[in-house]
Amino acid sequence: MNKIGVWETYPEDGPLVAAAIHDGEGLRPEAAELIAVDKKTRKLEEDPFTSDLADLGITRIIGLRSRFEVDLNRPREKAVYINPEDAWGINIWKTPPQPAFIARSLEAYDSFYNEMHRIFSGLESRFGHFAVLDIHSYNYRREGPDGPPADPTENPEVNIGTGTINRQIWGPLVDRFMNDLRRFQHKGCPLDVRENIKFRGGNFSRWIHENFPRSGCSISVEFKKIFMDEWTGIPDHKVMEQLRTALRTTLTGLSEELAKLK
């Protein structure tokens, strides 16, 4: 764990990385004192159990802090939520955070990205190219635990965000990944995997593509929360293992596509 407890890194050999930077629910003491949002509400908008989905036998990067303290997947100027419109209309703070508080949150943000630059520079030096699975999740029962689920035609089981990917370089890798994922059977049917339906990817992927434009590809993988009850927070371990297995089936293809780039 890094010294300020913002993320954990579990290194493995090879050019593949799985990241779950929204998995965390921790708050530093001064943030816990100031925040007005209860833990249950925070957890609705966090990505619990994505660190388990990222446990694929490749390098893992796991976020430990709640996105309500500092959001590692937003641009720096928007990484600390200030107003309700920054956070799904939720009133976040008991009193507005002061500049010194925001600066300390951004210190954590900067430390994370400095370490990511070090890690990815090392992968670039060793392997020439690397790929990151930027794993997230999203809610589909916004109308309450007894309300109807969101329209499945607009809410795929897996949304692949490729909004910042240069397809001239990375198109074959992305297509191979999606096709391999679609071959996995879930409840007797191929996984519903679609591109840029709900999300196009966040700042983490954008930052990777800007800093490692010809060597690093980050694919934003947004799972519908079919692996848990989003209102109680209780996981479905059977479905979680199925989705983790589905991700594992893509690793050989990702490695083969990276090797072609050499």
Backbone as numpy.savetxt, mean C-alpha at the origin, in Angstrom:
# Nx Ny Nz CAx CAy CAz Cx Cy Cz
13.74 -2.68 13.05 12.88 -1.47 13.05 13.77 -0.22 13.05
13.34 0.81 12.33 14.08 2.06 12.34 13.94 2.73 13.71
14.80 3.64 13.99 14.89 4.19 15.34 13.68 5.01 15.76
12.90 5.50 14.82 11.73 6.30 15.20 10.43 5.52 15.05
10.52 4.24 14.75 9.34 3.38 14.77 8.28 3.74 13.75
8.66 4.14 12.57 7.70 4.52 11.53 7.46 3.35 10.57
8.45 2.53 10.37 8.33 1.39 9.48 9.27 0.28 9.94
9.04 -0.91 9.40 9.95 -2.04 9.57 10.35 -2.54 8.19
11.59 -2.99 8.05 12.05 -3.59 6.81 12.53 -5.00 7.10
12.07 -5.93 6.29 12.50 -7.33 6.39 13.19 -7.69 5.08
14.52 -7.57 5.02 15.21 -7.78 3.75 15.33 -9.25 3.37
15.19 -9.50 2.08 15.45 -10.81 1.49 16.28 -10.58 0.23
16.88 -11.65 -0.26 17.69 -11.52 -1.47 16.78 -11.47 -2.68
17.13 -10.65 -3.66 16.36 -10.58 -4.89 15.83 -9.20 -5.16
15.35 -8.97 -6.39 14.92 -7.63 -6.83 13.45 -7.33 -6.60
12.74 -8.18 -5.85 11.31 -7.97 -5.62 11.05 -7.49 -4.20
10.10 -6.56 -4.08 9.74 -5.96 -2.79 8.23 -5.93 -2.66
7.73 -6.22 -1.47 6.32 -6.02 -1.15 6.22 -4.99 -0.04
5.40 -3.97 -0.24 5.27 -2.90 0.74 3.82 -2.81 1.21
3.66 -2.57 2.51 2.32 -2.36 3.09 2.42 -1.13 3.99
2.52 0.03 3.39 2.86 1.23 4.15 1.67 1.84 4.88
0.45 1.35 4.59 -0.74 1.83 5.31 -1.24 0.81 6.34
-0.45 -0.21 6.63 -0.88 -1.23 7.58 -0.89 -0.71 9.02
-0.05 0.28 9.31 0.18 0.70 10.69 -1.01 1.40 11.32
-1.09 1.27 12.66 -2.11 1.97 13.43 -1.50 2.72 14.61
-0.16 2.73 14.70 0.51 3.38 15.82 0.42 4.90 15.76
0.53 5.53 16.93 0.59 6.98 17.06 1.67 7.33 18.08
2.48 8.32 17.77 3.41 8.77 18.80 2.62 9.46 19.92
3.14 9.53 21.13 2.34 9.99 22.27 1.66 11.34 22.07
2.36 12.31 21.49 1.72 13.62 21.35 0.59 13.59 20.32
0.71 12.70 19.32 -0.37 12.55 18.34 -1.57 11.84 18.96
-1.30 10.83 19.77 -2.39 10.12 20.45 -3.16 11.06 21.37
-2.47 12.01 21.97 -3.12 12.97 22.86 -3.97 13.96 22.09
-3.54 14.32 20.90 -4.20 15.39 20.15 -5.32 14.89 19.23
-5.25 13.62 18.84 -6.18 13.15 17.82 -7.59 12.97 18.39
-8.57 13.33 17.59 -9.97 13.25 18.01 -10.68 12.01 17.45
-10.01 11.28 16.57 -10.63 10.15 15.89 -10.40 8.88 16.70
-11.47 8.16 17.00 -11.31 6.93 17.77 -10.66 5.84 16.92
-10.13 4.84 17.60 -9.36 3.78 16.93 -10.19 3.04 15.90
-11.46 2.77 16.21 -12.31 2.03 15.28 -12.50 2.80 13.98
-12.74 4.10 14.07 -12.90 4.92 12.87 -11.60 4.99 12.09
-10.48 5.13 12.79 -9.19 5.16 12.10 -8.97 3.87 11.32
-9.31 2.76 11.95 -9.04 1.46 11.33 -9.86 1.26 10.05
-11.01 1.90 9.96 -11.80 1.81 8.74 -11.02 2.33 7.53
-10.20 3.35 7.76 -9.49 3.99 6.64 -8.04 3.55 6.54
-7.56 2.78 7.51 -6.24 2.18 7.41 -6.35 0.89 6.61
-5.22 0.24 6.41 -5.19 -0.99 5.61 -4.72 -2.17 6.46
-5.50 -2.54 7.48 -5.07 -3.64 8.35 -4.90 -4.95 7.59
-3.93 -5.73 8.04 -3.61 -7.07 7.51 -2.92 -7.04 6.15
-2.65 -5.86 5.61 -1.90 -5.84 4.35 -0.45 -6.28 4.57
0.06 -6.14 5.78 1.40 -6.67 6.05 1.41 -8.18 5.94
0.30 -8.83 6.29 0.19 -10.29 6.12 0.11 -10.65 4.64
-0.63 -9.87 3.87 -0.70 -10.12 2.42 0.65 -9.94 1.76
1.48 -9.08 2.35 2.81 -8.81 1.79 3.85 -9.84 2.19
3.48 -10.81 3.02 4.42 -11.82 3.51 4.61 -12.89 2.44
5.47 -12.59 1.47 5.58 -13.40 0.26 6.95 -14.04 0.09
7.82 -13.90 1.08 9.17 -14.44 0.94 10.11 -13.54 0.18
9.69 -12.30 -0.05 10.55 -11.29 -0.67 10.71 -10.15 0.33
11.57 -9.18 0.03 11.77 -8.05 0.94 10.43 -7.39 1.25
10.20 -7.13 2.54 8.96 -6.48 2.97 9.27 -5.14 3.62
8.41 -4.16 3.35 8.46 -2.85 3.98 7.08 -2.60 4.58
7.03 -2.46 5.89 5.75 -2.39 6.59 5.63 -1.07 7.35
4.57 -0.32 7.09 4.31 0.90 7.84 3.79 0.58 9.23
4.23 1.35 10.22 3.84 1.13 11.61 2.94 2.24 12.15
3.03 3.43 11.59 2.25 4.56 12.08 0.93 4.68 11.33
-0.09 5.14 12.03 -1.37 5.39 11.38 -1.22 6.50 10.34
-1.94 6.34 9.26 -1.95 7.39 8.24 -2.56 8.67 8.79
-3.30 8.60 9.92 -3.87 9.80 10.52 -2.81 10.64 11.22
-1.65 10.06 11.49 -0.53 10.85 12.01 0.32 11.39 10.86
0.72 10.50 9.98 1.47 10.91 8.79 1.21 9.87 7.70
0.80 10.34 6.54 0.42 9.46 5.45 1.59 9.34 4.47
2.22 8.17 4.49 3.40 7.94 3.66 3.06 7.79 2.19
1.79 7.71 1.87 1.41 7.52 0.47 0.82 8.79 -0.15
1.02 9.93 0.52 0.61 11.21 -0.06 1.83 12.09 -0.26
1.74 13.08 -1.14 2.85 14.03 -1.28 3.17 14.70 0.06
4.39 15.14 0.21 4.85 15.67 1.50 3.95 16.80 2.01
3.52 17.68 1.13 2.72 18.82 1.56 1.30 18.42 1.99
0.91 17.17 1.71 -0.41 16.68 2.11 -0.33 15.48 3.04
0.87 15.20 3.55 1.08 13.98 4.33 0.49 14.06 5.72
0.28 15.27 6.25 -0.35 15.45 7.55 -1.75 16.00 7.30
-2.77 15.23 7.64 -4.14 15.69 7.45 -4.41 16.84 8.42
-4.96 17.92 7.90 -5.26 19.09 8.73 -6.76 19.28 8.88
-7.46 19.31 7.76 -8.89 19.60 7.75 -9.70 18.34 7.44
-10.99 18.33 7.77 -11.81 17.15 7.46 -11.77 16.75 5.99
-11.69 17.73 5.09 -11.67 17.38 3.67 -10.40 16.63 3.27
-9.38 16.66 4.12 -8.17 15.87 3.86 -8.38 14.40 4.19
-9.45 14.09 4.94 -9.59 12.74 5.50 -11.05 12.30 5.50
-11.65 12.23 4.30 -13.00 11.65 4.15 -14.04 12.36 5.01
-13.85 13.64 5.27 -14.80 14.41 6.06 -14.72 14.21 7.55
-13.69 13.51 8.01 -13.55 13.21 9.44 -12.87 14.38 10.15
-13.43 14.78 11.29 -12.79 15.80 12.13 -11.64 15.14 12.88
-10.41 15.52 12.58 -9.26 14.73 12.99 -8.71 15.14 14.36
-8.61 16.44 14.62 -7.86 16.91 15.78 -8.77 17.60 16.81
-8.41 17.44 18.09 -9.11 18.16 19.16 -8.85 19.66 19.04
-7.62 20.01 18.74 -7.24 21.40 18.42 -6.32 21.34 17.22
-6.27 22.37 16.40 -5.44 22.31 15.20 -3.97 22.05 15.53
-3.31 21.15 14.81 -1.89 20.88 15.07 -1.04 22.10 14.76
-0.08 22.34 15.64 0.80 23.49 15.49 1.97 23.15 14.55
2.66 24.18 14.03 3.75 23.92 13.08 4.82 22.97 13.61
5.16 23.05 14.89 6.19 22.16 15.43 5.73 20.71 15.41
4.46 20.49 15.68 3.90 19.14 15.62 3.97 18.61 14.18
3.55 19.43 13.24 3.58 19.02 11.83 5.01 18.73 11.39
5.95 19.56 11.84 7.36 19.36 11.48 7.87 18.01 11.99
7.46 17.62 13.19 7.90 16.33 13.71 7.29 15.17 12.92
6.06 15.32 12.47 5.46 14.30 11.62 6.20 14.20 10.29
6.56 15.35 9.74 7.26 15.34 8.46 8.69 14.84 8.59
9.27 14.96 9.78 10.57 14.35 10.02 10.50 12.84 9.84
9.43 12.25 10.36 9.23 10.81 10.18 9.05 10.48 8.69
8.27 11.29 8.00 8.04 11.11 6.57 9.35 11.16 5.79
10.17 12.17 6.09 11.44 12.32 5.39 12.39 11.17 5.69
12.39 10.69 6.92 13.24 9.56 7.28 12.86 8.32 6.48
11.56 8.12 6.33 11.09 6.97 5.56 11.58 7.05 4.12
11.37 8.17 3.48 11.76 8.26 2.07 13.27 8.26 1.87
14.00 8.79 2.83 15.47 8.68 2.74 15.91 7.23 2.79
15.27 6.45 3.67 15.62 5.03 3.76 15.17 4.28 2.52
14.02 4.63 1.96 13.59 3.97 0.73 14.58 4.24 -0.41
15.10 5.46 -0.46 16.08 5.77 -1.50 17.33 4.91 -1.34
17.74 4.70 -0.10 18.91 3.86 0.15 18.64 2.42 -0.27
17.49 1.88 0.11 17.15 0.50 -0.22 17.06 0.29 -1.73
16.34 1.18 -2.40 16.12 0.98 -3.83 17.38 1.26 -4.63
18.21 2.17 -4.15 19.50 2.39 -4.82 20.36 1.13 -4.74
20.29 0.46 -3.60 21.02 -0.80 -3.45 20.51 -1.87 -4.40
19.19 -1.98 -4.55 18.64 -2.95 -5.48 19.01 -2.61 -6.92
18.99 -1.34 -7.25 19.38 -0.90 -8.58 20.83 -1.29 -8.87
21.72 -1.07 -7.89 23.14 -1.39 -8.07 23.36 -2.89 -8.22
22.63 -3.68 -7.45 22.84 -5.13 -7.44 22.21 -5.82 -8.64
20.98 -5.41 -8.97 20.20 -6.18 -9.94 19.90 -5.43 -11.23
20.13 -4.13 -11.25 19.82 -3.34 -12.44 18.39 -2.86 -12.47
17.45 -3.76 -12.16 16.03 -3.42 -12.13 15.38 -4.07 -10.92
14.29 -3.48 -10.45 13.55 -4.04 -9.33 12.06 -3.73 -9.50
11.23 -4.49 -8.81 9.78 -4.28 -8.85 9.23 -4.26 -7.43
8.28 -3.37 -7.20 7.64 -3.21 -5.89 6.15 -3.46 -6.04
5.62 -4.32 -5.18 4.17 -4.49 -5.05 3.72 -3.62 -3.89
3.07 -2.52 -4.21 2.63 -1.53 -3.22 1.21 -1.90 -2.81
1.08 -2.66 -1.71 -0.17 -3.33 -1.36 -1.03 -2.46 -0.44
-2.28 -2.29 -0.85 -3.26 -1.52 -0.09 -4.59 -2.26 -0.08
-5.59 -1.67 0.55 -6.94 -2.24 0.55 -7.96 -1.11 0.53
-9.19 -1.45 0.17 -10.23 -0.41 0.15 -11.56 -0.97 0.62
-12.38 -0.07 1.16 -13.70 -0.43 1.68 -14.73 -0.55 0.55
-15.66 -1.46 0.74 -16.74 -1.59 -0.25 -18.10 -1.72 0.42
-18.14 -1.51 1.75 -19.42 -1.53 2.46 -19.59 -0.19 3.21
-19.48 0.87 2.50 -19.53 2.21 3.10 -20.90 2.53 3.72
-21.93 1.82 3.32 -23.27 2.11 3.83 -23.56 1.40 5.14
-22.54 0.84 5.75 -22.71 0.21 7.05 -22.64 -1.29 6.99
-22.47 -1.94 8.15 -22.31 -3.40 8.18 -23.51 -4.16 7.64
-24.70 -3.56 7.71 -25.90 -4.22 7.20 -26.37 -3.64 5.87
-25.64 -2.67 5.37 -26.02 -2.06 4.10 -25.52 -2.86 2.93
-25.96 -2.52 1.74 -25.54 -3.27 0.54 -24.08 -2.99 0.21
-23.39 -3.99 -0.33 -22.02 -3.74 -0.78 -22.02 -2.85 -2.01
-20.88 -2.21 -2.25 -20.75 -1.35 -3.42 -20.88 -2.17 -4.70
-21.34 -1.53 -5.75 -21.56 -2.15 -7.05 -20.28 -2.85 -7.52
-20.31 -4.18 -7.70 -19.10 -4.89 -8.10 -18.59 -4.51 -9.48
-19.45 -3.95 -10.33 -18.97 -3.55 -11.65 -17.99 -2.39 -11.56
-18.04 -1.65 -10.45 -17.13 -0.52 -10.26 -16.14 -0.76 -9.12
-16.16 -1.97 -8.57 -15.32 -2.28 -7.42 -14.69 -3.66 -7.58
-13.62 -3.76 -8.34 -13.00 -5.06 -8.58 -12.40 -5.65 -7.31
-12.25 -6.97 -7.29 -11.61 -7.61 -6.15 -10.17 -7.13 -5.99
-9.52 -6.86 -7.11 -8.16 -6.31 -7.08 -8.08 -5.19 -8.10
-7.77 -4.01 -7.62 -7.55 -2.85 -8.49 -6.04 -2.65 -8.65
-5.59 -2.66 -9.88 -4.17 -2.44 -10.15 -3.99 -0.99 -10.59
-3.26 -0.22 -9.78 -3.02 1.19 -10.09 -1.73 1.37 -10.86
-1.86 1.89 -12.06 -0.68 2.06 -12.92 -0.56 3.48 -13.44
-1.14 4.43 -12.71 -1.23 5.79 -13.22 0.08 6.50 -13.46
1.15 6.06 -12.79 2.45 6.74 -12.97 3.48 5.82 -13.62
3.05 4.69 -14.15 3.99 3.73 -14.76 4.23 4.09 -16.22
5.49 4.06 -16.61 5.86 4.25 -18.01 5.70 2.90 -18.72
4.64 2.78 -19.47 4.34 1.48 -20.09 5.30 1.14 -21.23
6.00 2.13 -21.78 6.98 1.81 -22.81 8.09 0.93 -22.25
8.40 1.12 -20.97 9.43 0.32 -20.32 8.82 -0.88 -19.61
7.74 -0.63 -18.87 7.25 -1.61 -17.91 5.96 -2.32 -18.33
5.46 -2.02 -19.52 4.20 -2.62 -19.95 4.18 -4.15 -19.89
5.20 -4.84 -20.45 5.17 -6.31 -20.39 5.17 -6.85 -18.97
5.89 -6.21 -18.07 5.91 -6.66 -16.68 4.54 -6.50 -16.03
3.92 -5.34 -16.24 2.61 -5.08 -15.64 1.56 -6.05 -16.21
1.58 -6.24 -17.50 0.60 -7.14 -18.12 0.80 -8.57 -17.65
2.04 -8.99 -17.53 2.31 -10.35 -17.03 1.78 -10.51 -15.61
2.02 -9.52 -14.78 1.55 -9.57 -13.39 0.03 -9.70 -13.34
-0.67 -8.86 -14.07 -2.14 -8.90 -14.02 -2.68 -10.20 -14.58
-2.09 -10.69 -15.66 -2.58 -11.93 -16.26 -2.34 -13.12 -15.33
-1.18 -13.14 -14.67 -0.91 -14.21 -13.73 -1.87 -14.15 -12.54
-2.18 -12.96 -12.08 -3.09 -12.81 -10.95 -4.50 -13.25 -11.34
-4.91 -12.94 -12.56 -6.25 -13.32 -13.02 -6.43 -14.83 -13.14
-5.35 -15.55 -13.28 -5.46 -17.01 -13.42 -5.80 -17.68 -12.11
-5.64 -16.96 -11.01 -5.92 -17.57 -9.71 -7.42 -17.67 -9.50
-7.87 -18.81 -9.02 -9.30 -19.05 -8.80 -9.68 -18.67 -7.37
-10.71 -17.83 -7.25 -11.26 -17.45 -5.95 -12.76 -17.73 -5.98
-13.22 -18.62 -5.11 -14.62 -19.04 -5.06 -15.09 -19.57 -6.41
-14.20 -20.32 -7.06 -14.55 -20.96 -8.31 -14.47 -20.10 -9.54
-14.03 -18.86 -9.39 -13.93 -17.94 -10.53 -12.55 -17.28 -10.53
-12.08 -16.86 -11.69 -10.83 -16.10 -11.71 -10.97 -14.81 -10.90
-9.90 -14.42 -10.23 -9.92 -13.15 -9.52 -10.32 -12.02 -10.46
-11.15 -11.13 -9.97 -11.56 -9.95 -10.73 -10.48 -8.89 -10.57
-9.60 -8.84 -11.55 -8.43 -7.94 -11.52 -8.59 -6.93 -12.65
-8.69 -5.65 -12.27 -8.84 -4.61 -13.29 -7.90 -3.44 -12.98
-7.69 -2.63 -14.00 -6.67 -1.59 -13.94 -7.31 -0.21 -13.82
-6.87 0.55 -12.80 -7.23 1.96 -12.64 -8.74 2.20 -12.59
-9.46 1.31 -11.91 -10.90 1.49 -11.76 -11.21 2.35 -10.54
-10.65 1.96 -9.39 -10.87 2.71 -8.15 -9.73 3.67 -7.84
-8.52 3.26 -8.12 -7.33 4.04 -7.77 -6.29 3.90 -8.87
-5.50 4.92 -9.03 -4.44 4.90 -10.03 -3.05 4.79 -9.41
-3.00 4.62 -8.09 -1.72 4.55 -7.39 -1.45 5.86 -6.67
-0.66 5.77 -5.58 -0.41 6.93 -4.75 1.00 7.47 -4.86
1.37 8.28 -3.88 2.64 8.98 -3.94 3.84 8.04 -3.85
3.73 6.95 -3.09 4.87 6.03 -2.96 5.29 5.51 -4.32
4.33 5.02 -5.10 4.66 4.55 -6.45 5.15 5.68 -7.33
4.50 6.83 -7.23 4.93 7.99 -8.03 6.39 8.34 -7.72
6.72 8.37 -6.43 8.08 8.71 -6.01 9.10 7.71 -6.56
8.77 6.44 -6.53 9.67 5.43 -7.08 9.91 5.66 -8.56
8.85 5.95 -9.29 9.00 6.15 -10.74 9.74 7.43 -11.08
9.61 8.44 -10.23 10.34 9.68 -10.47 11.82 9.54 -10.14
12.14 8.77 -9.11 13.53 8.65 -8.67 14.28 7.50 -9.33
13.56 6.50 -9.80 14.18 5.35 -10.46 13.43 5.05 -11.75
13.40 6.02 -12.67 12.50 5.92 -13.83 12.77 4.75 -14.75
14.01 4.31 -14.86 14.34 3.22 -15.78 14.72 1.94 -15.06
14.75 1.98 -13.73 15.18 0.78 -13.00 14.12 0.24 -12.06
13.14 1.05 -11.65 12.17 0.61 -10.66 10.74 0.72 -11.14
9.97 -0.36 -10.96 8.55 -0.35 -11.29 7.75 -0.66 -10.03
6.84 0.22 -9.65 5.98 0.01 -8.50 4.55 -0.16 -8.98
3.96 -1.29 -8.66 2.58 -1.60 -9.03 1.72 -1.45 -7.79
0.75 -0.56 -7.84 -0.17 -0.39 -6.72 -1.24 -1.47 -6.78
-1.30 -2.31 -5.73 -2.23 -3.43 -5.68 -3.24 -3.16 -4.56
-4.46 -2.80 -4.95 -5.51 -2.44 -3.99 -6.52 -3.59 -3.91
-6.52 -4.27 -2.77 -7.49 -5.35 -2.57 -8.77 -4.80 -1.97
-9.89 -5.17 -2.56 -11.16 -4.97 -1.88 -11.10 -5.73 -0.56
-11.70 -5.22 0.48 -11.57 -5.84 1.80 -12.46 -7.09 1.93
-12.32 -7.99 0.96 -13.03 -9.27 1.02 -12.37 -10.22 2.01
-11.18 -9.87 2.50 -10.45 -10.73 3.42 -10.71 -10.36 4.88
-11.68 -9.49 5.12 -11.99 -9.07 6.49 -13.38 -8.44 6.53
-13.90 -8.29 7.73 -15.09 -7.48 7.95 -14.60 -6.06 8.23
-14.86 -5.16 7.31 -14.28 -3.82 7.45 -14.86 -3.06 8.64
-16.03 -3.48 9.15 -16.65 -2.77 10.27 -16.21 -3.31 11.63
-16.04 -4.62 11.74 -15.58 -5.19 13.02 -14.07 -5.31 13.07
-13.42 -5.32 11.90 -11.97 -5.50 11.86 -11.53 -6.95 11.97
-12.47 -7.89 11.92 -12.13 -9.30 12.07 -11.69 -9.86 10.71
-10.51 -10.49 10.66 -10.04 -11.03 9.38 -10.66 -12.38 9.06
-10.70 -12.70 7.78 -11.05 -14.03 7.29 -9.73 -14.67 6.86
-9.15 -15.49 7.72 -7.81 -16.01 7.48 -7.75 -16.90 6.25
-8.85 -17.60 5.96 -8.86 -18.46 4.77 -8.75 -17.63 3.50
-9.54 -16.58 3.40 -9.47 -15.72 2.21 -8.12 -15.01 2.15
-7.61 -14.58 3.29 -6.32 -13.91 3.31 -5.21 -14.81 2.75
-5.24 -16.09 3.15 -4.23 -17.02 2.64 -4.41 -17.25 1.15
-5.65 -17.28 0.67 -5.88 -17.43 -0.76 -5.29 -16.25 -1.55
-5.52 -15.04 -1.04 -5.00 -13.86 -1.75 -3.48 -13.80 -1.68
-2.92 -14.20 -0.55 -1.46 -14.26 -0.44 -0.89 -15.28 -1.42
-1.56 -16.41 -1.54 -1.13 -17.42 -2.51 -1.22 -16.88 -3.93
-2.29 -16.14 -4.21 -2.44 -15.54 -5.54 -1.26 -14.62 -5.85
-0.87 -13.81 -4.88 0.28 -12.93 -5.10 1.56 -13.73 -5.32
1.71 -14.82 -4.59 2.93 -15.63 -4.75 3.04 -16.19 -6.16
1.89 -16.48 -6.79 1.93 -17.05 -8.14 2.47 -16.06 -9.17
2.54 -14.78 -8.81 3.01 -13.77 -9.77 4.53 -13.55 -9.70
5.18 -14.07 -8.66 6.58 -13.70 -8.41 7.51 -14.24 -9.48
7.26 -15.46 -9.95 8.13 -16.01 -11.00 8.04 -15.16 -12.26
6.83 -14.77 -12.62 6.66 -13.94 -13.81 7.32 -12.59 -13.68
7.20 -11.97 -12.51 7.85 -10.68 -12.29 9.36 -10.82 -12.44
9.93 -11.88 -11.86 11.39 -12.09 -11.95 11.81 -12.32 -13.40
11.01 -13.08 -14.14 11.35 -13.35 -15.54 11.29 -12.08 -16.38
10.30 -11.24 -16.14 10.19 -9.99 -16.90 11.31 -9.02 -16.55
11.71 -8.99 -15.28 12.85 -8.15 -14.91 14.13 -8.63 -15.59
14.30 -9.95 -15.66 15.50 -10.50 -16.27 15.58 -10.13 -17.76
14.44 -10.03 -18.43 14.44 -9.65 -19.84 14.97 -8.25 -20.05
14.80 -7.39 -19.06 15.22 -5.99 -19.21 16.74 -5.85 -19.20
17.42 -6.85 -18.69 18.89 -6.77 -18.66 19.49 -6.82 -20.05
